[in-house]
Amino acid sequence: MLKRKRRILAGRPPRNLPSPADEGAQATAEFALVLPVLLLVFLLFAQAVMVMRAQIAVTAAAREGARKGVETGSVAMIEGAAARAAAGLDGERLRVRVESGPRRRGEWIRVEVEYEVPVAIPAVENLFPSVTVRGSAEMRIENDREEAQ
């Protein structure tokens, strides 16, 4: 009797196993569910890279501005040096602030640079219009000339 049951079952496919077409449809459905999450993770990674790049550029720009401030007392030259050092960033979103006391040897000059990094993720853009990164540098004045010669 057991042999007879096996022969009967061997002739027809089992009912509880999915067909290859069903498995392909399931894989497509799972991919459709996971794709938006993967896209969001990729965009967040790209945004983080943009913010880190801007932070590095702003820090370098502040350092370059402070170097120029050590040489000269001209605020325009200091701001220009900082802007040139941040060449890859949008100049409209870049702000440079110079703080210094009297121009004497041994005094400190401080240059602060801020930049607003635009948000590249369309859905998040309404919640966070931009991310602000800041960099600053302080150096001691080595000469007391007012203008570079």
N, CA, C and O atoms as CSV, one atom per row, in Angstrom:
chain,resi,resn,atom,element,x,y,z
A,1,MET,N,N,0.823,-1.186,0.000
A,1,MET,CA,C,0.000,0.000,0.000
A,1,MET,C,C,0.872,1.257,0.000
A,1,MET,O,O,0.542,2.250,-0.647
A,2,LEU,N,N,1.955,1.205,0.709
A,2,LEU,CA,C,2.850,2.345,0.747
A,2,LEU,C,C,3.458,2.613,-0.626
A,2,LEU,O,O,3.632,3.769,-1.013
A,3,LYS,N,N,3.786,1.536,-1.373
A,3,LYS,CA,C,4.335,1.707,-2.702
A,3,LYS,C,C,3.313,2.345,-3.623
A,3,LYS,O,O,3.668,3.151,-4.484
A,4,ARG,N,N,2.086,2.003,-3.455
A,4,ARG,CA,C,1.023,2.557,-4.300
A,4,ARG,C,C,0.892,4.056,-4.062
A,4,ARG,O,O,0.722,4.814,-5.017
A,5,LYS,N,N,0.966,4.496,-2.822
A,5,LYS,CA,C,0.866,5.936,-2.498
A,5,LYS,C,C,2.026,6.705,-3.110
A,5,LYS,O,O,1.847,7.809,-3.626
A,6,ARG,N,N,3.216,6.117,-3.048
A,6,ARG,CA,C,4.379,6.789,-3.624
A,6,ARG,C,C,4.223,6.970,-5.121
A,6,ARG,O,O,4.570,8.017,-5.668
A,7,ARG,N,N,3.696,5.940,-5.788
A,7,ARG,CA,C,3.494,6.055,-7.229
A,7,ARG,C,C,2.482,7.131,-7.561
A,7,ARG,O,O,2.664,7.876,-8.524
A,8,ILE,N,N,1.459,7.221,-6.809
A,8,ILE,CA,C,0.430,8.242,-7.053
A,8,ILE,C,C,1.022,9.629,-6.828
A,8,ILE,O,O,0.791,10.534,-7.629
A,9,LEU,N,N,1.780,9.806,-5.755
A,9,LEU,CA,C,2.385,11.109,-5.455
A,9,LEU,C,C,3.485,11.454,-6.442
A,9,LEU,O,O,3.701,12.626,-6.753
A,10,ALA,N,N,4.184,10.434,-6.938
A,10,ALA,CA,C,5.262,10.705,-7.881
A,10,ALA,C,C,4.725,11.235,-9.202
A,10,ALA,O,O,5.450,11.940,-9.905
A,11,GLY,N,N,3.532,10.937,-9.556
A,11,GLY,CA,C,2.961,11.369,-10.815
A,11,GLY,C,C,2.520,12.820,-10.837
A,11,GLY,O,O,2.417,13.405,-11.915
A,12,ARG,N,N,2.262,13.407,-9.716
A,12,ARG,CA,C,1.830,14.811,-9.701
A,12,ARG,C,C,2.753,15.652,-8.827
A,12,ARG,O,O,3.322,15.155,-7.855
A,13,PRO,N,N,2.898,16.917,-9.176
A,13,PRO,CA,C,3.785,17.781,-8.380
A,13,PRO,C,C,3.187,18.061,-7.010
A,13,PRO,O,O,1.966,18.122,-6.863
A,14,PRO,N,N,4.036,18.231,-6.013
A,14,PRO,CA,C,3.517,18.552,-4.677
A,14,PRO,C,C,2.870,19.938,-4.684
A,14,PRO,O,O,3.315,20.835,-5.400
A,15,ARG,N,N,1.848,20.098,-3.904
A,15,ARG,CA,C,1.068,21.338,-3.918
A,15,ARG,C,C,1.656,22.436,-3.027
A,15,ARG,O,O,1.346,23.607,-3.249
A,16,ASN,N,N,2.460,22.128,-2.064
A,16,ASN,CA,C,2.938,23.149,-1.130
A,16,ASN,C,C,4.231,23.833,-1.578
A,16,ASN,O,O,4.636,24.795,-0.925
A,17,LEU,N,N,4.894,23.406,-2.634
A,17,LEU,CA,C,6.115,24.044,-3.117
A,17,LEU,C,C,5.775,25.082,-4.179
A,17,LEU,O,O,4.982,24.810,-5.081
A,18,PRO,N,N,6.378,26.283,-4.077
A,18,PRO,CA,C,6.083,27.310,-5.089
A,18,PRO,C,C,6.756,26.976,-6.417
A,18,PRO,O,O,7.799,26.323,-6.459
A,19,SER,N,N,6.146,27.433,-7.478
A,19,SER,CA,C,6.733,27.218,-8.802
A,19,SER,C,C,7.840,28.244,-9.035
A,19,SER,O,O,7.885,29.255,-8.333
A,20,PRO,N,N,8.728,28.016,-9.995
A,20,PRO,CA,C,9.793,28.989,-10.278
A,20,PRO,C,C,9.257,30.372,-10.641
A,20,PRO,O,O,9.911,31.371,-10.345
A,21,ALA,N,N,8.114,30.457,-11.258
A,21,ALA,CA,C,7.523,31.760,-11.604
A,21,ALA,C,C,7.115,32.518,-10.339
A,21,ALA,O,O,7.270,33.737,-10.265
A,22,ASP,N,N,6.595,31.795,-9.351
A,22,ASP,CA,C,6.220,32.437,-8.080
A,22,ASP,C,C,7.443,32.976,-7.349
A,22,ASP,O,O,7.380,34.046,-6.743
A,23,GLU,N,N,8.557,32.245,-7.400
A,23,GLU,CA,C,9.779,32.694,-6.739
A,23,GLU,C,C,10.320,33.963,-7.391
A,23,GLU,O,O,10.803,34.853,-6.691
A,24,GLY,N,N,10.248,34.062,-8.708
A,24,GLY,CA,C,10.695,35.270,-9.408
A,24,GLY,C,C,9.836,36.473,-9.045
A,24,GLY,O,O,10.353,37.578,-8.883
A,25,ALA,N,N,8.538,36.269,-8.918
A,25,ALA,CA,C,7.647,37.366,-8.536
A,25,ALA,C,C,7.934,37.813,-7.106
A,25,ALA,O,O,7.888,39.006,-6.804
A,26,GLN,N,N,8.227,36.863,-6.232
A,26,GLN,CA,C,8.538,37.203,-4.846
A,26,GLN,C,C,9.827,38.008,-4.774
A,26,GLN,O,O,9.906,38.979,-4.022
A,27,ALA,N,N,10.832,37.622,-5.542
A,27,ALA,CA,C,12.099,38.357,-5.554
A,27,ALA,C,C,11.888,39.778,-6.066
A,27,ALA,O,O,12.495,40.713,-5.545
A,28,THR,N,N,11.047,39.954,-7.067
A,28,THR,CA,C,10.754,41.293,-7.590
A,28,THR,C,C,10.050,42.139,-6.538
A,28,THR,O,O,10.365,43.318,-6.378
A,29,ALA,N,N,9.115,41.556,-5.832
A,29,ALA,CA,C,8.396,42.292,-4.793
A,29,ALA,C,C,9.334,42.693,-3.657
A,29,ALA,O,O,9.260,43.815,-3.156
A,30,GLU,N,N,10.208,41.789,-3.254
A,30,GLU,CA,C,11.161,42.116,-2.191
A,30,GLU,C,C,12.120,43.217,-2.636
A,30,GLU,O,O,12.442,44.112,-1.854
A,31,PHE,N,N,12.574,43.156,-3.874
A,31,PHE,CA,C,13.469,44.194,-4.393
A,31,PHE,C,C,12.760,45.541,-4.433
A,31,PHE,O,O,13.361,46.568,-4.119
A,32,ALA,N,N,11.485,45.545,-4.817
A,32,ALA,CA,C,10.719,46.789,-4.859
A,32,ALA,C,C,10.554,47.389,-3.461
A,32,ALA,O,O,10.474,48.609,-3.316
A,33,LEU,N,N,10.503,46.554,-2.449
A,33,LEU,CA,C,10.390,47.054,-1.077
A,33,LEU,C,C,11.728,47.576,-0.549
A,33,LEU,O,O,11.759,48.538,0.218
A,34,VAL,N,N,12.821,46.951,-0.954
A,34,VAL,CA,C,14.133,47.306,-0.427
A,34,VAL,C,C,14.767,48.473,-1.200
A,34,VAL,O,O,15.579,49.204,-0.634
A,35,LEU,N,N,14.419,48.659,-2.457
A,35,LEU,CA,C,15.051,49.674,-3.298
A,35,LEU,C,C,14.974,51.092,-2.714
A,35,LEU,O,O,15.998,51.775,-2.699
A,36,PRO,N,N,13.817,51.571,-2.232
A,36,PRO,CA,C,13.807,52.932,-1.660
A,36,PRO,C,C,14.726,53.087,-0.452
A,36,PRO,O,O,15.331,54.142,-0.265
A,37,VAL,N,N,14.830,52.058,0.354
A,37,VAL,CA,C,15.718,52.122,1.522
A,37,VAL,C,C,17.171,52.200,1.070
A,37,VAL,O,O,17.952,52.981,1.614
A,38,LEU,N,N,17.535,51.391,0.075
A,38,LEU,CA,C,18.908,51.427,-0.443
A,38,LEU,C,C,19.222,52.782,-1.065
A,38,LEU,O,O,20.320,53.309,-0.887
A,39,LEU,N,N,18.277,53.341,-1.781
A,39,LEU,CA,C,18.470,54.657,-2.397
A,39,LEU,C,C,18.654,55.733,-1.328
A,39,LEU,O,O,19.513,56.603,-1.468
A,40,LEU,N,N,17.860,55.681,-0.272
A,40,LEU,CA,C,17.984,56.655,0.812
A,40,LEU,C,C,19.338,56.535,1.513
A,40,LEU,O,O,19.960,57.546,1.837
A,41,VAL,N,N,19.795,55.308,1.746
A,41,VAL,CA,C,21.105,55.101,2.372
A,41,VAL,C,C,22.208,55.669,1.481
A,41,VAL,O,O,23.133,56.312,1.977
A,42,PHE,N,N,22.117,55.437,0.179
A,42,PHE,CA,C,23.116,55.970,-0.751
A,42,PHE,C,C,23.115,57.498,-0.733
A,42,PHE,O,O,24.182,58.112,-0.700
A,43,LEU,N,N,21.938,58.120,-0.756
A,43,LEU,CA,C,21.868,59.584,-0.747
A,43,LEU,C,C,22.379,60.168,0.569
A,43,LEU,O,O,23.026,61.216,0.569
A,44,LEU,N,N,22.096,59.503,1.687
A,44,LEU,CA,C,22.625,59.967,2.974
A,44,LEU,C,C,24.151,59.875,2.998
A,44,LEU,O,O,24.816,60.762,3.532
A,45,PHE,N,N,24.698,58.824,2.433
A,45,PHE,CA,C,26.149,58.683,2.355
A,45,PHE,C,C,26.749,59.798,1.496
A,45,PHE,O,O,27.763,60.393,1.860
A,46,ALA,N,N,26.117,60.075,0.359
A,46,ALA,CA,C,26.609,61.144,-0.517
A,46,ALA,C,C,26.538,62.499,0.185
A,46,ALA,O,O,27.446,63.316,0.032
A,47,GLN,N,N,25.481,62.748,0.948
A,47,GLN,CA,C,25.359,64.007,1.678
A,47,GLN,C,C,26.434,64.112,2.753
A,47,GLN,O,O,27.005,65.183,2.960
A,48,ALA,N,N,26.710,63.014,3.432
A,48,ALA,CA,C,27.750,63.030,4.461
A,48,ALA,C,C,29.117,63.321,3.846
A,48,ALA,O,O,29.928,64.025,4.447
A,49,VAL,N,N,29.375,62.791,2.667
A,49,VAL,CA,C,30.639,63.061,1.982
A,49,VAL,C,C,30.733,64.546,1.619
A,49,VAL,O,O,31.797,65.150,1.755
A,50,MET,N,N,29.627,65.132,1.160
A,50,MET,CA,C,29.626,66.560,0.823
A,50,MET,C,C,29.906,67.420,2.051
A,50,MET,O,O,30.646,68.401,1.969
A,51,VAL,N,N,29.321,67.059,3.182
A,51,VAL,CA,C,29.532,67.826,4.413
A,51,VAL,C,C,30.979,67.691,4.889
A,51,VAL,O,O,31.588,68.677,5.304
A,52,MET,N,N,31.530,66.487,4.832
A,52,MET,CA,C,32.921,66.293,5.263
A,52,MET,C,C,33.895,67.041,4.352
A,52,MET,O,O,34.870,67.625,4.825
A,53,ARG,N,N,33.631,67.020,3.061
A,53,ARG,CA,C,34.491,67.745,2.121
A,53,ARG,C,C,34.451,69.239,2.403
A,53,ARG,O,O,35.486,69.905,2.387
A,54,ALA,N,N,33.256,69.768,2.661
A,54,ALA,CA,C,33.126,71.191,2.971
A,54,ALA,C,C,33.823,71.533,4.285
A,54,ALA,O,O,34.434,72.595,4.396
A,55,GLN,N,N,33.741,70.649,5.285
A,55,GLN,CA,C,34.399,70.897,6.567
A,55,GLN,C,C,35.912,70.979,6.394
A,55,GLN,O,O,36.558,71.851,6.976
A,56,ILE,N,N,36.473,70.082,5.603
A,56,ILE,CA,C,37.916,70.101,5.358
A,56,ILE,C,C,38.312,71.379,4.628
A,56,ILE,O,O,39.315,72.005,4.970
A,57,ALA,N,N,37.525,71.769,3.618
A,57,ALA,CA,C,37.839,72.979,2.848
A,57,ALA,C,C,37.720,74.233,3.706
A,57,ALA,O,O,38.533,75.147,3.568
A,58,VAL,N,N,36.737,74.295,4.578
A,58,VAL,CA,C,36.537,75.466,5.442
A,58,VAL,C,C,37.678,75.579,6.451
A,58,VAL,O,O,38.154,76.682,6.723
A,59,THR,N,N,38.117,74.464,7.002
A,59,THR,CA,C,39.232,74.490,7.945
A,59,THR,C,C,40.510,74.958,7.253
A,59,THR,O,O,41.265,75.755,7.808
A,60,ALA,N,N,40.746,74.464,6.049
A,60,ALA,CA,C,41.935,74.892,5.289
A,60,ALA,C,C,41.843,76.375,4.932
A,60,ALA,O,O,42.850,77.082,4.958
A,61,ALA,N,N,40.642,76.846,4.601
A,61,ALA,CA,C,40.465,78.258,4.259
A,61,ALA,C,C,40.732,79.151,5.470
A,61,ALA,O,O,41.355,80.204,5.334
A,62,ALA,N,N,40.272,78.745,6.643
A,62,ALA,CA,C,40.531,79.530,7.854
A,62,ALA,C,C,42.023,79.576,8.160
A,62,ALA,O,O,42.552,80.619,8.546
A,63,ARG,N,N,42.692,78.457,7.987
A,63,ARG,CA,C,44.138,78.409,8.229
A,63,ARG,C,C,44.889,79.321,7.254
A,63,ARG,O,O,45.811,80.036,7.646
A,64,GLU,N,N,44.484,79.287,5.988
A,64,GLU,CA,C,45.135,80.127,4.986
A,64,GLU,C,C,44.863,81.610,5.258
A,64,GLU,O,O,45.744,82.450,5.073
A,65,GLY,N,N,43.656,81.924,5.691
A,65,GLY,CA,C,43.345,83.310,6.050
A,65,GLY,C,C,44.168,83.783,7.236
A,65,GLY,O,O,44.641,84.919,7.257
A,66,ALA,N,N,44.338,82.911,8.224
A,66,ALA,CA,C,45.149,83.285,9.377
A,66,ALA,C,C,46.616,83.468,8.979
A,66,ALA,O,O,47.289,84.357,9.501
A,67,ARG,N,N,47.114,82.643,8.068
A,67,ARG,CA,C,48.488,82.820,7.579
A,67,ARG,C,C,48.661,84.180,6.917
A,67,ARG,O,O,49.655,84.872,7.137
A,68,LYS,N,N,47.680,84.550,6.102
A,68,LYS,CA,C,47.750,85.856,5.441
A,68,LYS,C,C,47.619,86.976,6.477
A,68,LYS,O,O,48.230,88.034,6.324
A,69,GLY,N,N,46.834,86.752,7.516
A,69,GLY,CA,C,46.683,87.751,8.571
A,69,GLY,C,C,47.949,87.980,9.355
A,69,GLY,O,O,48.171,89.078,9.865
A,70,VAL,N,N,48.789,86.961,9.462
A,70,VAL,CA,C,50.075,87.111,10.128
A,70,VAL,C,C,50.971,88.042,9.320
A,70,VAL,O,O,51.745,88.818,9.882
A,71,GLU,N,N,50.859,87.958,7.993
A,71,GLU,CA,C,51.706,88.767,7.120
A,71,GLU,C,C,51.216,90.198,6.945
A,71,GLU,O,O,52.023,91.123,6.847
A,72,THR,N,N,49.917,90.384,6.907
A,72,THR,CA,C,49.369,91.693,6.567
A,72,THR,C,C,48.182,92.032,7.462
A,72,THR,O,O,47.564,91.146,8.051
A,73,GLY,N,N,47.878,93.290,7.555
A,73,GLY,CA,C,46.728,93.735,8.329
A,73,GLY,C,C,45.514,94.014,7.465
A,73,GLY,O,O,44.481,94.441,7.982
A,74,SER,N,N,45.606,93.788,6.178
A,74,SER,CA,C,44.515,94.071,5.259
A,74,SER,C,C,43.438,92.991,5.352
A,74,SER,O,O,43.678,91.831,5.019
A,75,VAL,N,N,42.260,93.384,5.803
A,75,VAL,CA,C,41.154,92.436,5.943
A,75,VAL,C,C,40.741,91.900,4.579
A,75,VAL,O,O,40.384,90.728,4.455
A,76,ALA,N,N,40.788,92.749,3.551
A,76,ALA,CA,C,40.419,92.300,2.200
A,76,ALA,C,C,41.369,91.210,1.706
A,76,ALA,O,O,40.935,90.248,1.072
A,77,MET,N,N,42.660,91.356,1.994
A,77,MET,CA,C,43.620,90.335,1.570
A,77,MET,C,C,43.428,89.034,2.350
A,77,MET,O,O,43.595,87.944,1.804
A,78,ILE,N,N,43.076,89.158,3.626
A,78,ILE,CA,C,42.832,87.969,4.451
A,78,ILE,C,C,41.603,87.229,3.930
A,78,ILE,O,O,41.627,86.009,3.771
A,79,GLU,N,N,40.522,87.979,3.663
A,79,GLU,CA,C,39.302,87.356,3.148
A,79,GLU,C,C,39.538,86.743,1.772
A,79,GLU,O,O,39.006,85.674,1.471
A,80,GLY,N,N,40.328,87.409,0.937
A,80,GLY,CA,C,40.639,86.872,-0.383
A,80,GLY,C,C,41.436,85.584,-0.314
A,80,GLY,O,O,41.188,84.650,-1.077
A,81,ALA,N,N,42.394,85.534,0.602
A,81,ALA,CA,C,43.199,84.318,0.758
A,81,ALA,C,C,42.323,83.154,1.235
A,81,ALA,O,O,42.479,82.023,0.776
A,82,ALA,N,N,41.411,83.440,2.150
A,82,ALA,CA,C,40.516,82.385,2.639
A,82,ALA,C,C,39.578,81.913,1.529
A,82,ALA,O,O,39.330,80.714,1.395
A,83,ALA,N,N,39.061,82.838,0.743
A,83,ALA,CA,C,38.158,82.464,-0.349
A,83,ALA,C,C,38.881,81.650,-1.418
A,83,ALA,O,O,38.314,80.705,-1.966
A,84,ARG,N,N,40.125,82.008,-1.718
A,84,ARG,CA,C,40.896,81.245,-2.702
A,84,ARG,C,C,41.190,79.828,-2.203
A,84,ARG,O,O,41.199,78.880,-2.990
A,85,ALA,N,N,41.426,79.686,-0.913
A,85,ALA,CA,C,41.712,78.366,-0.347
A,85,ALA,C,C,40.471,77.472,-0.376
A,85,ALA,O,O,40.584,76.246,-0.383
A,86,ALA,N,N,39.298,78.086,-0.393
A,86,ALA,CA,C,38.036,77.329,-0.454
A,86,ALA,C,C,37.503,77.345,-1.882
A,86,ALA,O,O,36.309,77.554,-2.094
A,87,ALA,N,N,38.374,77.128,-2.858
A,87,ALA,CA,C,38.017,77.291,-4.266
A,87,ALA,C,C,36.912,76.355,-4.725
A,87,ALA,O,O,36.158,76.723,-5.626
A,88,GLY,N,N,36.776,75.184,-4.163
A,88,GLY,CA,C,35.754,74.243,-4.609
A,88,GLY,C,C,34.375,74.529,-4.061
A,88,GLY,O,O,33.410,73.871,-4.450
A,89,LEU,N,N,34.260,75.498,-3.164
A,89,LEU,CA,C,32.973,75.809,-2.546
A,89,LEU,C,C,32.335,77.026,-3.212
A,89,LEU,O,O,33.021,77.856,-3.808
A,90,ASP,N,N,31.022,77.113,-3.100
A,90,ASP,CA,C,30.275,78.232,-3.672
A,90,ASP,C,C,30.558,79.491,-2.852
A,90,ASP,O,O,30.304,79.521,-1.647
A,91,GLY,N,N,31.081,80.525,-3.501
A,91,GLY,CA,C,31.435,81.768,-2.818
A,91,GLY,C,C,30.250,82.500,-2.219
A,91,GLY,O,O,30.409,83.265,-1.268
A,92,GLU,N,N,29.062,82.276,-2.764
A,92,GLU,CA,C,27.847,82.931,-2.236
A,92,GLU,C,C,27.503,82.426,-0.838
A,92,GLU,O,O,26.917,83.156,-0.039
A,93,ARG,N,N,27.859,81.197,-0.547
A,93,ARG,CA,C,27.508,80.590,0.745
A,93,ARG,C,C,28.646,80.660,1.759
A,93,ARG,O,O,28.512,80.161,2.876
A,94,LEU,N,N,29.753,81.270,1.381
A,94,LEU,CA,C,30.954,81.324,2.225
A,94,LEU,C,C,31.009,82.653,2.971
A,94,LEU,O,O,30.818,83.712,2.374
A,95,ARG,N,N,31.271,82.598,4.276
A,95,ARG,CA,C,31.428,83.804,5.087
A,95,ARG,C,C,32.754,83.737,5.823
A,95,ARG,O,O,33.101,82.714,6.414
A,96,VAL,N,N,33.494,84.845,5.780
A,96,VAL,CA,C,34.794,84.933,6.454
A,96,VAL,C,C,34.721,86.069,7.465
A,96,VAL,O,O,34.282,87.172,7.141
A,97,ARG,N,N,35.158,85.791,8.698
A,97,ARG,CA,C,35.182,86.817,9.743
A,97,ARG,C,C,36.590,86.873,10.333
A,97,ARG,O,O,37.168,85.845,10.685
A,98,VAL,N,N,37.125,88.071,10.435
A,98,VAL,CA,C,38.482,88.281,10.951
A,98,VAL,C,C,38.379,89.022,12.272
A,98,VAL,O,O,37.723,90.060,12.358
A,99,GLU,N,N,39.029,88.491,13.302
A,99,GLU,CA,C,39.073,89.145,14.611
A,99,GLU,C,C,40.539,89.335,15.002
A,99,GLU,O,O,41.326,88.389,14.993
A,100,SER,N,N,40.878,90.553,15.337
A,100,SER,CA,C,42.235,90.795,15.842
A,100,SER,C,C,42.227,92.070,16.660
A,100,SER,O,O,41.393,92.955,16.472
A,101,GLY,N,N,43.163,92.133,17.555
A,101,GLY,CA,C,43.320,93.331,18.365
A,101,GLY,C,C,44.238,94.312,17.649
A,101,GLY,O,O,44.276,94.353,16.419
A,102,PRO,N,N,44.959,95.080,18.405
A,102,PRO,CA,C,45.907,96.009,17.775
A,102,PRO,C,C,46.992,95.233,17.027
A,102,PRO,O,O,47.404,94.149,17.439
A,103,ARG,N,N,47.429,95.804,15.950
A,103,ARG,CA,C,48.411,95.117,15.091
A,103,ARG,C,C,49.812,95.290,15.687
A,103,ARG,O,O,50.551,96.198,15.308
A,104,ARG,N,N,50.162,94.406,16.622
A,104,ARG,CA,C,51.477,94.425,17.253
A,104,ARG,C,C,52.037,93.018,17.287
A,104,ARG,O,O,51.292,92.039,17.322
A,105,ARG,N,N,53.321,92.931,17.276
A,105,ARG,CA,C,53.987,91.637,17.343
A,105,ARG,C,C,53.566,90.909,18.627
A,105,ARG,O,O,53.551,91.496,19.709
A,106,GLY,N,N,53.231,89.646,18.490
A,106,GLY,CA,C,52.832,88.839,19.645
A,106,GLY,C,C,51.333,88.786,19.865
A,106,GLY,O,O,50.869,87.935,20.623
A,107,GLU,N,N,50.556,89.653,19.238
A,107,GLU,CA,C,49.099,89.618,19.368
A,107,GLU,C,C,48.550,88.492,18.486
A,107,GLU,O,O,49.235,87.987,17.597
A,108,TRP,N,N,47.319,88.120,18.751
A,108,TRP,CA,C,46.703,87.010,18.033
A,108,TRP,C,C,45.722,87.520,16.993
A,108,TRP,O,O,45.076,88.552,17.178
A,109,ILE,N,N,45.620,86.785,15.900
A,109,ILE,CA,C,44.601,87.041,14.886
A,109,ILE,C,C,43.796,85.755,14.729
A,109,ILE,O,O,44.349,84.656,14.699
A,110,ARG,N,N,42.503,85.916,14.632
A,110,ARG,CA,C,41.602,84.758,14.512
A,110,ARG,C,C,40.759,84.926,13.249
A,110,ARG,O,O,40.166,85.980,13.024
A,111,VAL,N,N,40.714,83.881,12.434
A,111,VAL,CA,C,39.913,83.885,11.209
A,111,VAL,C,C,38.899,82.753,11.319
A,111,VAL,O,O,39.264,81.601,11.554
A,112,GLU,N,N,37.628,83.088,11.148
A,112,GLU,CA,C,36.556,82.095,11.173
A,112,GLU,C,C,35.890,82.060,9.799
A,112,GLU,O,O,35.590,83.100,9.213
A,113,VAL,N,N,35.670,80.871,9.305
A,113,VAL,CA,C,35.035,80.686,8.005
A,113,VAL,C,C,33.812,79.788,8.209
A,113,VAL,O,O,33.896,78.752,8.867
A,114,GLU,N,N,32.678,80.196,7.638
A,114,GLU,CA,C,31.446,79.408,7.687
A,114,GLU,C,C,30.983,79.132,6.270
A,114,GLU,O,O,31.180,79.948,5.370
A,115,TYR,N,N,30.366,77.972,6.079
A,115,TYR,CA,C,29.840,77.614,4.772
A,115,TYR,C,C,28.550,76.836,4.964
A,115,TYR,O,O,28.466,75.947,5.811
A,116,GLU,N,N,27.546,77.180,4.167
A,116,GLU,CA,C,26.269,76.468,4.206
A,116,GLU,C,C,26.266,75.413,3.104
A,116,GLU,O,O,26.223,75.740,1.918
A,117,VAL,N,N,26.311,74.154,3.506
A,117,VAL,CA,C,26.310,73.039,2.557
A,117,VAL,C,C,24.860,72.768,2.151
A,117,VAL,O,O,24.024,72.505,3.015
A,118,PRO,N,N,24.548,72.827,0.861
A,118,PRO,CA,C,23.174,72.539,0.440
A,118,PRO,C,C,22.841,71.062,0.636
A,118,PRO,O,O,23.709,70.198,0.509
A,119,VAL,N,N,21.591,70.786,0.943
A,119,VAL,CA,C,21.134,69.414,1.138
A,119,VAL,C,C,20.780,68.830,-0.225
A,119,VAL,O,O,20.026,69.437,-0.987
A,120,ALA,N,N,21.324,67.652,-0.533
A,120,ALA,CA,C,21.142,67.044,-1.849
A,120,ALA,C,C,19.984,66.056,-1.905
A,120,ALA,O,O,19.673,65.538,-2.977
A,121,ILE,N,N,19.342,65.785,-0.778
A,121,ILE,CA,C,18.239,64.816,-0.744
A,121,ILE,C,C,16.928,65.596,-0.875
A,121,ILE,O,O,16.594,66.379,0.015
A,122,PRO,N,N,16.185,65.401,-1.960
A,122,PRO,CA,C,14.991,66.222,-2.202
A,122,PRO,C,C,13.953,66.171,-1.084
A,122,PRO,O,O,13.409,67.215,-0.725
A,123,ALA,N,N,13.660,65.016,-0.526
A,123,ALA,CA,C,12.628,64.916,0.506
A,123,ALA,C,C,13.069,65.583,1.807
A,123,ALA,O,O,12.233,66.124,2.530
A,124,VAL,N,N,14.331,65.554,2.110
A,124,VAL,CA,C,14.857,66.117,3.355
A,124,VAL,C,C,15.107,67.615,3.206
A,124,VAL,O,O,15.223,68.328,4.203
A,125,GLU,N,N,15.188,68.086,1.982
A,125,GLU,CA,C,15.496,69.495,1.710
A,125,GLU,C,C,14.490,70.440,2.380
A,125,GLU,O,O,14.862,71.536,2.800
A,126,ASN,N,N,13.217,70.024,2.482
A,126,ASN,CA,C,12.202,70.869,3.109
A,126,ASN,C,C,12.394,70.956,4.622
A,126,ASN,O,O,12.080,71.980,5.229
A,127,LEU,N,N,12.904,69.894,5.231
A,127,LEU,CA,C,13.107,69.889,6.679
A,127,LEU,C,C,14.397,70.591,7.078
A,127,LEU,O,O,14.420,71.353,8.044
A,128,PHE,N,N,15.476,70.335,6.333
A,128,PHE,CA,C,16.784,70.914,6.612
A,128,PHE,C,C,17.296,71.588,5.342
A,128,PHE,O,O,17.872,70.917,4.486
A,129,PRO,N,N,17.098,72.908,5.200
A,129,PRO,CA,C,17.505,73.567,3.960
A,129,PRO,C,C,19.010,73.564,3.729
A,129,PRO,O,O,19.444,73.556,2.577
A,130,SER,N,N,19.815,73.569,4.775
A,130,SER,CA,C,21.266,73.522,4.608
A,130,SER,C,C,21.925,73.098,5.920
A,130,SER,O,O,21.320,73.151,6.990
A,131,VAL,N,N,23.164,72.683,5.802
A,131,VAL,CA,C,23.972,72.313,6.962
A,131,VAL,C,C,25.141,73.297,7.016
A,131,VAL,O,O,25.837,73.483,6.017
A,132,THR,N,N,25.361,73.919,8.156
A,132,THR,CA,C,26.435,74.904,8.291
A,132,THR,C,C,27.660,74.245,8.913
A,132,THR,O,O,27.580,73.619,9.971
A,133,VAL,N,N,28.791,74.398,8.238
A,133,VAL,CA,C,30.065,73.921,8.788
A,133,VAL,C,C,30.936,75.137,9.082
A,133,VAL,O,O,30.875,76.147,8.381
A,134,ARG,N,N,31.747,75.022,10.130
A,134,ARG,CA,C,32.589,76.142,10.554
A,134,ARG,C,C,34.017,75.675,10.750
A,134,ARG,O,O,34.275,74.541,11.153
A,135,GLY,N,N,34.929,76.572,10.456
A,135,GLY,CA,C,36.329,76.318,10.718
A,135,GLY,C,C,36.969,77.594,11.228
A,135,GLY,O,O,36.591,78.689,10.811
A,136,SER,N,N,37.920,77.467,12.115
A,136,SER,CA,C,38.595,78.660,12.632
A,136,SER,C,C,40.068,78.352,12.844
A,136,SER,O,O,40.471,77.205,13.042
A,137,ALA,N,N,40.850,79.413,12.796
A,137,ALA,CA,C,42.290,79.277,13.017
A,137,ALA,C,C,42.790,80.532,13.710
A,137,ALA,O,O,42.348,81.640,13.406
A,138,GLU,N,N,43.711,80.350,14.639
A,138,GLU,CA,C,44.353,81.459,15.341
A,138,GLU,C,C,45.854,81.359,15.145
A,138,GLU,O,O,46.444,80.283,15.238
A,139,MET,N,N,46.458,82.513,14.869
A,139,MET,CA,C,47.916,82.567,14.756
A,139,MET,C,C,48.410,83.863,15.378
A,139,MET,O,O,47.675,84.844,15.485
A,140,ARG,N,N,49.659,83.842,15.781
A,140,ARG,CA,C,50.254,85.014,16.395
A,140,ARG,C,C,50.900,85.895,15.334
A,140,ARG,O,O,51.563,85.401,14.422
A,141,ILE,N,N,50.701,87.191,15.460
A,141,ILE,CA,C,51.262,88.152,14.505
A,141,ILE,C,C,52.765,88.210,14.721
A,141,ILE,O,O,53.243,88.367,15.845
A,142,GLU,N,N,53.506,88.081,13.617
A,142,GLU,CA,C,54.961,88.065,13.705
A,142,GLU,C,C,55.594,89.396,13.321
A,142,GLU,O,O,56.751,89.656,13.652
A,143,ASN,N,N,54.849,90.223,12.636
A,143,ASN,CA,C,55.382,91.548,12.309
A,143,ASN,C,C,54.260,92.558,12.529
A,143,ASN,O,O,53.090,92.185,12.615
A,144,ASP,N,N,54.613,93.809,12.618
A,144,ASP,CA,C,53.600,94.816,12.911
A,144,ASP,C,C,53.345,95.736,11.727
A,144,ASP,O,O,52.952,96.889,11.907
A,145,ARG,N,N,53.566,95.231,10.515
A,145,ARG,CA,C,53.256,96.034,9.320
A,145,ARG,C,C,51.749,96.064,9.120
A,145,ARG,O,O,51.054,95.095,9.429
A,146,GLU,N,N,51.255,97.162,8.610
A,146,GLU,CA,C,49.822,97.289,8.336
A,146,GLU,C,C,49.450,96.674,7.005
A,146,GLU,O,O,48.370,96.094,6.890
A,147,GLU,N,N,50.304,96.778,5.985
A,147,GLU,CA,C,49.987,96.295,4.659
A,147,GLU,C,C,51.156,95.462,4.151
A,147,GLU,O,O,52.307,95.709,4.511
A,148,ALA,N,N,50.852,94.467,3.306
A,148,ALA,CA,C,51.904,93.659,2.710
A,148,ALA,C,C,52.659,94.496,1.661
A,148,ALA,O,O,52.065,95.314,0.958
A,149,GLN,N,N,53.949,94.279,1.575
A,149,GLN,CA,C,54.733,95.050,0.620
A,149,GLN,C,C,55.189,94.180,-0.504
A,149,GLN,O,O,55.868,94.653,-1.414
